């Protein structure tokens, strides 16, 4: 990983840790695969910290620009499948 995560300085340390955990799950979905349930749980926490859809889109755009990984596409795929299947983005 040779890029930085989009971090809001107003977030608490715990919130930053939870956001980084979620973004790591998104990375993992592209690199190795991630279980749907793990991703959904970290996304739910992400949405507690970033409830605004517009702020989520800005973070997604910044993250995708830096990493090439899309939060939107990973979550969309997670919503399309059932159970706790492994999600692997291509």
N, C-alpha and C positions, 0 to 999 in steps of 0.2 A: 504494500500500500504506500503510494507516494503522493498522497493528496490529503487535504484536511477536511474534516467534517464541518458542515455549517452549524455553528453554535451561537446561540443568543446569550449575550452576557448577563441578561436579566434572569436566566434560569439558575436554580440552586445547584449545588454540587450533585445532589441525588438525582435531580432532573437531567443534568448533563450525562450522568452515568447511564440513566435509562434511555436517553436519546441515542447515545453511542451504542448501547446494546441493541437497540432496534436497527440502527443503520448497519451494524455488524451482521444482523440476521438477513438484511437485504443483500449485503455482499455475499454472504454464505449461500443464498438462494442462487446466485449466479455462478459461484465458484465450485461448490461441492454439493449443494442441495441442503434444504432445511425442512424440518417437519412443520407442517401447516399449523399445528396447535402452538408450537413455540413462536412462530411468526405472528400469529393472531394475538397471542397474549402480549408480546412486546409492542405490537401495533396499538392495542387498546391502551397501554400505558402511554405510548407516544401521543395518542389523541387526548388523553387527560392533560398532558402538558401543552399540546398544540391543538386546541379545539377548533380553531379557525381554519376553514377550508382554504382560504386565500393564503394564509401563512404556511399551511402544509404544501401548497403548490409552489410557493417560493423556495421552501426548503428542498423540495423534490428537484426543482430546476437547478438549484445550486449544487446539490449532491450529484445529480446526473452529469452536470457540466464538469465537475471535478473527478468523478469516478467512472462515468459511463453506465452506472447502474440506476435504474428507475424504480423509485418507491411505488409509483402508481401501477406500473406493469406487474410488479411482484404481488401487490395486494389484490389487484384484479384477478390474477391467476389463482391466488389463495381463495378468493370468494367463489371461483368457478368450480372448485373441487370439494368433495365431501370427505368426512373422516379426518384422519391424521396422516394422510399421504405425504410423501416427501415431495417438495417443490424444487424443481431444478430448471432454471431459466436457460434458454439456449441463445 
